[in-house]
Amino acid sequence: MFATMGALGLAPTAEGAQREQPFRAPRSGDFTLTGRGAAKVVIIGGGIAGLASAYELGKAGYDCTVLEAGARTGGRNFTVRGGDSTTDLYGNTQTARFAEGQYMNCGPARIPQWMITLDYCRELGVPIEVFTNVNADAYIFNESTGMTKPMRYRTAKADVYGYVSELLAKATDKGALDKELTATDQEKLVELLKDWGELGDTLAYEGGERRGYTTVPAAAGTPGDPRYKPLNEPTGRVYFAGDWLSYTDAWQHGAFSSARKAVQALHARVLSS
């Protein structure tokens, strides 16, 4: 999807980045023998663009003052750790109760290798981690909702799909949707639900291979032990928090790029004044 957006001109692309002129950061040596010196600069906004501008101008000796209306800098870059609090525009305050070492990036998450962001990560020593969208073998467990033991993500997801499909398929089969669907539409819907939720001929969900394995298949005569049967009773509410497209770094790349262009323009003006 991101590549398609780039082809339509709606997002930055690696090819487009290569066509841009290389960025040359201002340096204090630029003022040598010119009789001029670095100026004082006021930067409005302590987001990525503002901070990057101050950082680059500071290398050349500019006296930068960053004005930020919020309680923190970083703009959309917001890493939440245990104990951090934030208040939204409606006055609602939330405090994270993460365990030691756990955190959540509420803003940018994925950084393509060709984007400017990684230049600053390398320059400033910001550690980079592999981003995993979804780990189907990860365990989920929430004791406060009634779960009695951990469950594999893939297993819980398959059960949710299955039970929802069973309910809708049975409603369709009993004519509950006759006023809305034709006989042909009902038949197509039931076939779709049978595939989507792994339903049997009786339209009952009884589990399937999508639930994963108690013994993972391997070589040397280990076919694996499928976890076919679903749980007889729910073990509590299950919330899926990974089936969404996280924020890409497109806007962040644009912020850095805009900051660099502004820095070059300002620096050129000071040198020529």
C-alpha positions in Angstrom: 0.0 0.0 0.0 2.8 2.4 0.9 4.5 1.7 -2.4 1.3 2.4 -4.3 0.9 5.7 -2.4 4.4 6.6 -3.5 3.7 5.8 -7.1 0.6 8.1 -6.9 2.7 10.9 -5.4 1.0 10.6 -2.0 4.0 9.4 -0.1 7.8 9.8 -0.3 9.7 7.1 -2.2 13.3 5.9 -2.2 13.7 7.0 -5.8 12.4 10.5 -4.9 14.7 10.8 -2.0 17.7 10.0 -4.3 16.7 12.8 -6.6 16.9 15.4 -3.8 20.1 17.5 -3.5 22.4 16.2 -0.7 21.9 18.1 2.5 24.9 20.1 3.7 24.6 21.1 7.3 25.6 24.6 8.3 29.1 24.8 9.9 30.8 27.4 12.0 33.5 27.6 9.4 31.0 29.0 6.9 31.5 32.4 8.7 35.3 32.4 8.4 36.6 35.6 6.7 33.0 36.8 6.1 32.9 39.3 8.9 29.6 37.8 10.0 28.5 35.6 12.7 25.7 33.2 13.5 22.4 34.9 14.3 19.9 34.4 17.0 16.9 32.2 15.9 13.5 31.6 17.4 11.9 28.4 16.4 8.2 27.9 17.0 7.3 24.3 17.8 9.3 21.6 19.5 8.3 18.8 17.2 10.6 16.9 15.0 11.0 19.7 12.4 11.6 22.3 15.1 14.1 20.2 17.0 16.0 19.2 13.9 16.2 22.8 12.8 17.6 23.8 16.1 20.0 20.9 16.1 21.4 21.6 12.6 21.6 25.4 13.2 23.3 24.8 16.5 26.2 23.1 14.8 27.1 26.4 13.1 26.9 28.3 16.3 23.4 29.8 16.0 21.8 30.8 19.2 18.5 28.9 19.0 15.4 29.3 21.2 12.7 26.7 20.8 9.1 27.7 21.8 6.8 24.8 22.6 3.3 25.2 23.8 2.9 21.7 25.1 4.3 20.0 28.2 6.8 18.0 26.3 8.9 18.2 23.1 8.9 15.7 20.3 5.6 16.4 18.7 4.1 13.1 17.4 7.1 11.2 18.7 5.9 10.0 22.0 7.3 6.9 23.7 5.3 6.0 26.7 6.8 4.0 29.6 5.5 3.0 33.0 4.5 6.0 35.0 4.2 8.4 32.1 1.0 10.5 32.0 -0.7 12.4 29.2 -3.8 14.6 29.0 -5.7 14.8 25.8 -7.5 17.9 24.4 -10.7 17.0 26.3 -8.9 17.0 29.7 -8.8 13.2 30.1 -5.6 12.0 31.8 -4.1 8.6 31.3 -1.1 7.1 33.2 0.7 4.1 31.8 1.1 1.1 34.1 3.7 -0.8 32.0 6.1 -3.1 33.7 9.8 -2.4 33.7 11.2 -2.5 30.2 7.9 -2.3 28.4 7.0 0.7 26.3 4.7 1.8 23.5 5.5 4.2 20.6 2.3 6.2 20.3 3.6 8.0 17.2 6.0 6.7 14.6 6.9 3.0 14.7 8.2 1.7 11.4 11.2 3.4 9.8 12.1 2.4 6.2 15.8 2.0 5.7 16.2 4.9 3.2 14.5 7.6 5.2 16.3 10.6 6.8 15.2 9.5 10.2 17.8 6.8 10.3 20.5 9.3 9.6 19.7 11.0 12.9 19.3 7.7 14.7 22.9 6.8 13.7 24.3 10.3 14.4 22.6 10.5 17.9 23.1 6.9 18.9 19.4 6.0 19.0 19.0 2.2 19.2 17.0 0.6 16.5 14.8 -2.5 17.0 13.1 -4.9 14.6 9.5 -4.0 14.2 7.1 -7.0 14.3 3.5 -6.2 13.2 2.0 -9.4 14.6 3.4 -12.5 16.3 0.8 -15.2 15.9 2.7 -17.5 18.3 2.8 -14.9 21.1 0.8 -15.6 24.2 -2.0 -13.3 25.3 -3.3 -13.3 28.9 -5.5 -10.9 30.9 -6.4 -12.3 34.3 -8.7 -9.3 35.1 -11.1 -10.4 32.3 -11.5 -13.9 33.5 -8.8 -15.7 31.6 -7.4 -18.7 33.5 -4.4 -19.4 31.4 -2.4 -17.9 28.5 -3.5 -18.5 24.9 -1.7 -18.3 21.6 -2.7 -15.2 19.6 -3.5 -17.4 16.5 -5.7 -19.7 18.6 -7.8 -16.9 20.1 -8.2 -15.2 16.8 -9.3 -18.4 15.0 -11.9 -19.0 17.8 -13.3 -15.5 17.5 -13.6 -15.8 13.7 -15.1 -19.2 14.1 -17.8 -18.4 16.7 -18.8 -15.2 14.9 -19.1 -17.0 11.6 -21.2 -19.8 13.3 -23.7 -17.2 14.7 -24.1 -15.4 11.5 -24.2 -18.6 9.4 -27.0 -20.1 11.5 -29.0 -16.8 11.4 -28.7 -16.9 7.6 -29.6 -20.6 7.4 -32.8 -20.1 9.5 -34.0 -17.3 7.3 -33.3 -14.5 9.7 -31.9 -12.4 6.8 -34.6 -13.3 4.2 -35.8 -9.8 3.9 -32.3 -8.4 3.2 -30.7 -11.2 1.1 -31.9 -13.3 -1.9 -31.5 -17.0 -1.8 -28.4 -16.8 -4.0 -26.9 -14.2 -1.7 -27.6 -16.3 1.4 -25.9 -19.3 -0.2 -22.8 -17.2 -1.1 -22.7 -15.7 2.4 -22.8 -19.1 4.1 -20.1 -20.4 1.8 -18.0 -17.4 2.7 -18.6 -17.9 6.4 -17.7 -21.6 6.2 -14.4 -20.7 4.7 -13.7 -17.6 6.9 -14.5 -19.4 10.2 -13.7 -23.0 9.3 -17.2 -24.1 9.8 -18.4 -27.7 9.2 -21.3 -28.8 7.1 -23.6 -28.3 10.2 -22.4 -24.7 10.3 -20.8 -25.4 13.7 -17.4 -24.2 14.7 -15.3 -27.1 15.9 -11.8 -25.7 15.5 -9.3 -26.3 12.8 -5.7 -26.0 11.7 -5.7 -22.2 12.0 -5.7 -22.6 15.8 -2.1 -23.6 15.6 -0.3 -26.7 17.1 0.4 -28.0 20.5 3.5 -29.6 18.9 4.9 -27.6 16.0 5.5 -29.5 12.8 9.2 -30.2 12.1 11.4 -32.5 10.0 12.4 -36.0 10.8 9.0 -37.5 11.1 7.4 -34.8 13.3 4.1 -34.0 11.6 2.9 -31.8 14.5 -0.1 -32.1 16.8 -2.8 -29.6 15.6 -4.8 -27.8 18.2 -8.1 -28.6 16.5 -10.7 -28.4 19.3 -11.7 -25.0 20.5 -12.3 -24.2 24.1 -15.7 -25.4 25.5 -16.1 -22.3 27.6 -14.6 -18.8 27.0 -11.7 -17.9 29.2 -12.4 -14.2 29.2 -12.6 -11.4 26.8 -9.8 -11.3 24.2 -8.7 -8.0 22.7 -6.7 -7.9 19.5 -4.4 -4.9 19.4 -2.2 -5.8 16.5 -4.5 -6.0 13.4 -4.1 -2.4 12.4 -1.7 -0.5 10.2 0.7 1.4 12.5 1.8 4.9 11.6 4.4 4.9 9.0 7.4 7.3 9.1 6.3 9.2 6.0 5.3 12.3 7.8 8.4 12.1 10.0 10.6 11.9 6.9 8.8 14.9 5.5 9.4 16.8 8.8 13.1 16.2 8.7 13.3 17.1 5.0 11.4 20.3 5.5 13.6 21.2 8.5 16.7 20.7 6.4 15.4 22.9 3.6 14.4 25.6 6.0 17.8 25.5 7.7 19.6 25.8 4.3 17.5 28.7 3.3 18.0 30.6 6.6 21.7 29.9 6.6 22.1 31.1 3.0 20.2 34.3 3.9 22.4 35.0 6.9 25.6 34.4 4.9 24.4 36.8 2.1 23.1 39.6 4.3 
